[in-house]
Amino acid sequence: MTATSPTKPEARAFAALKVNPCVAALPPYNAGMSLTRARALSGRDDLARLASNENADGCSPAVLAALADGGFEPWRYADPACTALREALADRIGVAAEVIVVGNGSEEMIAAISRAVLVAGTQVVTVVPSFGLHEIEPLAAGASVLKVPMTAAAGFDLTALEAAIAAGPRVVFLSSPWNPVGPALDRPALQRLIDAVPPGTLFVLDEAYFEFSDAPDGIAMLRDSGIAHVVLRTFSKAYGLAGLRVGYAVCSDPELARVIAAAKTPFNVNGAAQRAAIAALADEAWMKASVAGIRAERDRVAAGLAALGLHAAPSQTNFLFFDTGRDSAEVAAALLLEGIIVKPWREKGYESWLRATIGTPAENDRLMVALRKLVAR
C-alpha cells in the first residue's frame, strides 16, 4: 500500500463523514502567488510582487510608530466591537458608528453578509470576471450565483445588470471600481442600478479601490436611496495594511449592521490591526500622496501596454487588467522567470487576460521590458 492510497484509514474516515456539500464543491480562490513559492519556481530573490494589488509604497510611518508604541499590549484581547476605530470612521465618513461593522478584511464582511442574508435556494447577482469571494461565499451559503459578463469594451453591461437586479435576487455584489477589471461606475450608471433594486434585495457595493478612483461616493449616493444596502471599504489597498487585514461595512441601518455583526466571529479584528487602522486613517496626507503617485504610474504603464499592442481595460484602481492574446498562465510563467509575479485570470472566457498590480516605477519598468520581449517572440 502506498502513502497516497485511497484505502488508508484516514481516507476511509473522511469518506464516511457528511460534509457540507455546498462548501465541498466550492471553486478555489485565485490568490496571488506567495513569495516563497515564487522564489522556488523562479530561482530568484529579486522578485517584483505585482499579483495581489498591495500598495507598493508600503504604509504610513504613523502606522509603524503606532505598532511600536509601548502602550500596545498583544497579550490582551482586542475590543470585539472595534469601538475606537468605528468612531474614527464615523467621524471621517459622516455616518453613525452604529451602522459600521469592522472585519478581518472586507472579505470577512462578504462572508458575514452571505451568512446573515442568504439561505439555500436564494440567488445572488454579480459580474464576471469577478472578485472570487463575491461568488464563493454565496455558494458556501447554498445560494446560486448569476454572473453578468463584461462588455466587449471591458466595461459594465448596465442593461443586463439592470434586468438581473430588477428580477429580485436576494443580494447583489458589485464592485466599483471593478476588481479584477478596473473601471468604475459613474454617477448616472450607479444611479441606474440603484433605481433597479426592488424591495427584498440587498445591494452590496464593494468599494475596495475607492481611493484610487474618480467615482462618486457610494456611501453618499446610497444614504438616501431608500434601499437596503452595504458599502464595503478596506485599509488593504490605498492605506497599505494588506497584511493586517482590516475592512469595514457601512450599512443602511443599525439593524442590518447588527445582523451582519452577529454573523462574524468575536475578536475578529486583532489589536494591532485596530491600532494600525486608526493611525492610517489619521494620516490622510500620506494616503493621498501615495494614491497620486500610483495613479500616475498606472497611466504610464497603460500607455506602455497600448504601445505594445496589448489591450488594457480602463482602470480606476491600482492595477491593470489586459488581454495578452494568448494563454495568460503561460505569460505569467514566463514573467516569473524574469522575477515578476502577476496574476493570470482563469475564469472561463477570460483565460487570455492577466492582472498586474502597479508597483514602484522600477518594478513597472521591469514588467514592461519583460512584456516587450514576450511580444517580440
N, C-alpha and C positions, 0 to 999 in steps of 0.2 A: 504493500500500500504506500503510495507516495504522499508527500506532505500536503499536496493540493487535492487529494482525493475527496470527492463529494460525500463519501461514506464515512468520513471522520465523525466521531461522536458529536463534536460541536456543530457540524453542518447538519446532522440529523436533528439536533436540538433546536436549531434555528428554523428548520423546515417545519417543525411541529408548532411553532409559535403562530399566533394570529396577529400579524402586524396590521397597522392602518394601511389599507390598500391605496389610499389617496397619497400618502407620504411615500410608500414604497415605489410608486410609479412616477415620482417627480423627476423632471429633467434636471441635470446638474447645472449649477450656477456657473456661468462663464467668467471666472475670476481671472485677474491678471496674473501672469506667471510670477512665482516667488523668486526672490533674488537668489536663494540657494539653488533652486532648480535651474535658473538661467545660467548661473556660473557652471553648474555641472554639464549642461548641454553645450555651452559655448566655449568652455575652457578659458573664459576671460574674467577679469576682475573689473575692467573699466566699462561698466555697463551703464547705458542711458536708460533709465526706467520710464518708459513712455506708454505704459499699458493701463494704468489704474487711475488716471486723472488726478493725481496728487499735485499739490502746489509745489512747483519747482523752487520757489523762494523759501520754503520751509514755513515757519510760523513767526509771529511777532516775538521780539525779545522779551516783551512783557509776560508772555506765556511761560518762557523758560525761567524767568525770575520768580513767577508765582509758584512754579513747581519746586523750585529750590528753596523757597521760604521755609524757615524753621517752624512756622505755625501749622504746616500741613502734617497731619497725623495718619499715616497709612494704616495703622493698626485699629483705627476707629471705623465703624460703619458710616458710609456717606448718608446724607439726608435723602431718604427714599422719595420725597416729594420734589427734590431739586428746587427748594423754595427760593433761595437767593438768585439762582440762575433764571428761574421763571419770572421773578420780579424785574431783573435786569432786562430780560427780553421784552416783557410787557411795556416797560418804560421806553425801550428803543422802538418797538413796533407800533405802539399806541393801541394796545388791546388790554383786556383784563387778564391778570395772571391765571385766573381760574379756567380760562379756555385754552391754556397751553399745557401740553404734555411733552415731557422730555424723554428721549430714548437713547439707547445704546446705538447711536447712528440713526438716521432716518429709516434705515432698513428695519429696525425693530418696530418702528411706528407702522410700517406697511404690514408687518406680521400681526401687530396688535389690532389694527383696523380689520384685517381679514378675520381674525379670531372673534372680534367683537360683533361684526356685522353679517358675516357670511355663514351659511349653512349649506348642507348638501342640497343640490338642485337649484341653487341660485346662480346668477350669471354676472360676470364681470366683463366690462369693455375696456380695452386698452389699444395700443398701437403696435405695429411691427415694422421695422425692428424695434424690439422692446428692451426696457430695463428688466433683466431677468426676474427680479423678485415681484414685479407687477403681475407676473404670470404664476410664478412658483408658489407664493403664499396663498393666493386664492385657490389654486389647485389643491394645496395641502388642507384647506378648509372644506373641500368637497365641491367647490363651485366649478362651473365651466367658464372658459375664457374665450371671448370673441376678440380677435386681433384685427384691427383695421390697417391695411398696408399703407405705407407712404406712397406718395405720388411719384411719377417718373422723374419729376424735378427735385426729388428728395425733400418733400415738404409734407405738411398735414393735409389729408384729404378731408376737408371740412364738411363737404356734402355727405360723405359716407359716415363720418363721425356723428354728425347731427342726427342722421337716421338711426344709427345704432344706439345713441343715447336716448332719443325720443321713445325707443321701444321699451324702455323701463328696466334696464339692468339694476341689480342691487347696488353695485359700486362701479364707478368709472375711475380708473387710474390713468392719469395723463400727465406726462412730464413736459414742462415748458420752462426753460429751454429743454429740448428733447434729447435725452440720453438713449441711444448712442449716436443719434443723427446730427443734432446741433441747432436746428432752427428753433425760434421761439414764436409763440402766438402773439400777434399784435393786439391792440385793444379791440378793434372790431371783430377779429376772429375769435378771441376769447369770449366776447360778449355773445356771439352766435351760439357757442357751445353752452354757455351758462343758460341762455334762454331755452335751450333744448332739453334741459334737465327736468324730468317730471317729479311729482311728489313720490316719495318712497325710494328715490335713488340718491346715493351719497356720491358727491363729486369730489374726488381727491386730486388736487393739483400739486404735483411734485416739482418744487422749485429749487432743487439741489444746486443748480448752477445760476440762480437768480442774480447774484452779484456781478457776474460776468456779462450780463445782457443789457439790452435796451428795452426789454419787455416791460409792460405795465405791471404794477404791483398787484399780484393776485390777491393778497390779503385785503387790500383796499377795495378792489373791484368786487370781491365776493361778500364783503362785510354787510352790505345792504341788499344782497341779491334775493334773499328770501328762500334760498335752497339750503339743504343740509350739505355742509362742505367741510373739508380739511385741507389746509395748505401745509405742505412739508418743506422744511428747510434743514440745512446741515452746516456744521462747522468743519466738515471734512475737506471742502474744496477751497473756497476763497480764503478761509481763515487758517488753513494748513494743519488741521487737527485730525487727519485721517486715522492715525494710529491710536488716538484716544477714544474715538467713537462717541460723538455727541451730535444728535439731531433732534428736531422737535416738530411737533404738530400744533398748528393753530386751528382750533375747531370753531364751528359756527355757533355753538352754545355750550354752557358748562356741563349739561347732562351728557352730551356726546363726548366731551373730554373725560368725564368721569368713567364712562363705559370703556373707552379706549384705554384709559389708565388702569382699569381693572383687568384688562387683558394682557398686561405686561407683567414681568416679574418684579418683586420688590427689590430695592437696592440695585436697580438695573444700570444706573449711571454711576461709575465709581467716583470717589472723592477727588482724585487727580483730574479726571475729565471735567467735573463740575468747576473746579478751581481754574483750570486752563480756559474753559469756555468763557467764564466771566472776565478773565484778563484779556482774552482775544476780543471780546465784544467791546471792551473799553478802549482798545487801541484801533479804532476805525481808520485812522490815518494810515497805519501800516497796511491794512487790508486793501484800502483803495489804491495805494501806490503799487502794491503787488498786482492787483487786478489790471491796472492801467498798462503795466509792463507786459503782462501775459496777453492782453488783447492786442497790443502792437505786434508781438511775436506771432500770434495766431494769424493776423492779416499777412504778415511777411511769409509765413510758411504756406498759407493758402495760395498766395501768388506764385510761390515756387512750385507747388504741385501743379498749378494750371500751366506753368511754363513747360512742365514735363508731360503735359497731356493727360494728367490724372484728374478726374472729376471729383471734387470735394463738395459735400453738402454745405449750404450756407450755415455758418456756426456762430452762436452767441454763447459759447461755453469756453472751457479751457482745453478743448480737443478738436480734432478734425476727423471726419468720417469720409473716407474716399474709396472710390472704386478702382481696384488695381487692374481690372481687366483679365485677371487670372485667379486661380485658387489662392485666396489670401493666406491660407495656412502655409503654403509654400513660400510666399513672400515673407511672412513673419519668421519662418525658419531661416531664410537667407539673411534677413536683417539681424537675427540673433547671432549669427556667425560674425557679424560686424560689430557686435556688442550693443545692439539696440533691441530693447524689449517693447513690442507693440501687441495689440490685441486683434487677432483675426476674428471676423464675425462668422458664426456658424449657423445662424437661423436659416431655414430653408428659403432659397431665393436670393439670399444676400451673402453667399459664400465667397464672393469676389471682393467684398468690402472689408476694409480694415480701419480700426480706430487708433489714432495716435495722439497721446497727450502732448500739449505744448510744454516743452521743457525749458531749460536755460537756452540762451542763444547758441552756446557751443553745442549743446545736445541737439538742438534743431538743425544746426549746420551738419552735424554727423548724419542725421536722418536724411537730409536732402542729398548729400554726397552718395550715401548708400543706395537711395532710390534711383538716383541718376545712373548708377552703374547697372542696376537691375533692369531699368527701362531700356538701356542700350544693348542688352543681351539679345 
